[in-house]
């Protein structure tokens, strides 16, 4: 079975992704799972501080870390961060099929299910740059600044290993309802820290895509193809 490379920039999000990924397999023994080389590389500069403060561009660091993984004979790699993919052209464009483009895979799924209007609950930078809009023909409906603050607070809580409180969950449900009233027919969980929001959508029967799940399924498909 092929070996995969995972580059994580945030520990908790990387652990969450790996759990989702391994659940794709109907394995009965340890050796029936693929080998995965994981680099939880917390030395990669902050994407947020680069966008906000003009500090070090993380692109070169991401590319170097990917090269290290690829030099260990991995079949392909994935970077577990939506926001980092805003800079994909700077670190991943030359790697062809060796690195999966997180946002491109989600965009394909948005179009596949014929969404007309979608919204993203994720980092503020995805909202600012309207990044997902570049990967789909569906119309992007942004969060308000107040709503984005709620999403950002939840992300920060998970990054530090804390639980998201019921107040934030309640606010998120109101955000979802407001967007549904604006004819949003699909929600994207666009941050690797926010997969827990899947339960809200499942309970309400609302269409959504979890970017973590989409990436996990894409990686699984690369193994099946080989």
Rosetta blueprint (number, residue, H / E / L):
1 X L
2 X L
3 X L
4 X E
5 X E
6 X E
7 X E
8 X E
9 X L
10 X L
11 X H
12 X H
13 X H
14 X H
15 X H
16 X H
17 X H
18 X H
19 X H
20 X H
21 X H
22 X H
23 X L
24 X L
25 X L
26 X L
27 X L
28 X L
29 X L
30 X H
31 X H
32 X H
33 X L
34 X L
35 X L
36 X E
37 X E
38 X E
39 X E
40 X E
41 X L
42 X L
43 X L
44 X L
45 X L
46 X L
47 X H
48 X H
49 X H
50 X H
51 X H
52 X H
53 X H
54 X L
55 X L
56 X L
57 X L
58 X L
59 X H
60 X H
61 X H
62 X H
63 X H
64 X H
65 X H
66 X H
67 X H
68 X H
69 X H
70 X H
71 X L
72 X L
73 X L
74 X L
75 X L
76 X E
77 X E
78 X E
79 X E
80 X E
81 X L
82 X L
83 X H
84 X H
85 X H
86 X H
87 X H
88 X H
89 X H
90 X H
91 X H
92 X L
93 X H
94 X H
95 X H
96 X H
97 X H
98 X H
99 X E
100 X L
101 X L
102 X H
103 X H
104 X H
105 X H
106 X H
107 X H
108 X H
109 X H
110 X H
111 X H
112 X H
113 X L
114 X L
115 X L
116 X L
117 X E
118 X E
119 X E
120 X E
121 X E
122 X E
123 X L
124 X H
125 X H
126 X H
127 X H
128 X H
129 X H
130 X L
131 X H
132 X H
133 X H
134 X H
135 X H
136 X L
137 X L
138 X L
139 X E
140 X E
141 X L
142 X L
143 X L
144 X L
145 X H
146 X H
147 X H
148 X H
149 X H
150 X H
151 X H
152 X H
153 X H
154 X H
155 X H
156 X H
157 X H
158 X H
159 X H
160 X L
161 X L
162 X L
163 X L
164 X L
165 X L
166 X H
167 X H
168 X H
169 X H
170 X H
171 X H
172 X H
173 X H
174 X H
175 X H
176 X H
177 X H
178 X H
179 X H
180 X H
181 X H
182 X L
183 X L
184 X L
185 X L
186 X E
187 X E
188 X E
189 X E
190 X E
191 X L
192 X L
193 X L
194 X L
195 X H
196 X H
197 X H
198 X H
199 X H
200 X H
201 X H
202 X H
203 X H
204 X H
205 X L
206 X L
207 X L
208 X E
209 X E
210 X E
211 X H
212 X H
213 X H
214 X H
215 X H
216 X H
217 X H
218 X H
219 X H
220 X H
221 X H
222 X H
223 X H
224 X H
225 X H
226 X L
